[in-house]
Amino acid sequence: MGTIAVSDNRKASNVRNNRSSDTVMEVMVYTFAAIFLVILIYPLYFIVIASFSDPSAVGSGQVNLVPKGFTLDGYKELFRHDNIWAGYRNTIFYTIVGTAIGVIVNISAAYAMSRKELVGRNGLSIFFIITMFFNGGLIPTFMTIRDLHLYNTFWVMVVPFSVSVYNIIVARTFFQTSIPNDLWEAAQLDGCGHIRYFIRVVLPLSKAIVAVLGLWIAVSQWNSYFNALIYLKKQNLYPLQLVLRNILITNQMQSSLGSGEAAQIAMRLANLMRYSVIIVATVPIMCVYPFIQKYFNQGVMIGAVKE
């Protein structure tokens, strides 16, 4: 009996020690997580409070946790430009249409590349990968777009650059690791072809990868300005990012060319608008993330675990 009691005491002691070590580990994990969370969130929080603060207070380092000299002048000056609303409209259209086209193209290509029976699959994979490292350059691309009559049109922002080899590789990995081949064999017994199988079986099981690619493509479309700078000449087609860029450049030029009190006011507004522009440009697309967060969390683990 004494031996049993000693053994029970040892087991209880080991359980307490394990619980104690687990508690210490949890405290350390949550502490580091909180520190990293603050490091990641504070820059965005600073931009928000700086956009409502006096530029002189921001420049002198007085703005840390709360706004100093609360003002809405940056937003008032920014939204005084009527073309910002046209930029919003264009960017929303580019994002919606470009995301739809990008998801359809990349998902379809990824499914085809995931099929072992695809003739020349290895050669196509090599061809796609080469394009990630080598391209024709800006001038040949410009000439191609011009010859295709896409220059200075709505479609130049959503069609020519819709294919992303990286997205295709990610989606292909998802199909190969997450969609059992047994489903295809069962679908064949029911007389199902590849197109019907892809639409009726694969896509409903691929919400995670569709959401992930949709988010990536939407963010890329929303932030895109270089393509518009090169391939668009009509200002009524400019996306939001290019409109904001032009507004900032115009205000900075006015502040640098002026003199006296007017120049100081223009410089103050130019400095204040830098933060306002960031908020106006990023908040809308950030609001989309909570709606697809659960799918995104699944998608980031694509290919990490294989059965």
Number of C-alpha atoms within 10 A of each C-alpha: 6 7 8 9 10 11 12 12 12 12 12 12 12 12 12 12 12 12 12 12 12 12 12 11 12 12 12 12 12 11 12 12 12 12 11 12 11 12 11 11 10 14 10 13 14 17 16 17 20 28 26 23 24 24 24 15 15 21 11 8 9 14 19 14 11 15 19 18 14 13 16 15 18 24 19 13 16 22 13 10 13 9 18 20 14 18 21 20 16 19 25 19 17 23 25 18 17 25 24 16 18 25 26 16 16 24 25 19 18 22 21 18 24 20 15 11 9 11 10 10 15 12 10 13 13 10 11 16 14 12 12 11 7 8 10 9 8 10 9 11 13 16 12 14 16 14 10 10 12 18 20 19 14 16 14 21 27 19 15 12 11 20 17 16 18 13 21 24 21 20 28 25 19 22 26 18 16 17 15 11 13 9 13 18 12 11 17 13 9 9 10 15 11 16 11 12 16 17 11 13 16 20 17 11 14 18 15 24 25 21 22 23 22 23 20 16 23 24 17 14 24 26 18 19 20 11 13 22 13 12 17 20 13 10 14 12 21 26 32 25 24 22 21 24 13 12 20 19 12 12 17 18 14 16 19 12 9 14 12 7 9 12 16 14 14 20 20 18 23 25 21 26 27 18 21 24 19 16 16 17 16 13 10 13 16 10 9 13 13 9 10 15 15 12 16 21 13 14 21 13 11 19 16 9 8 8 4
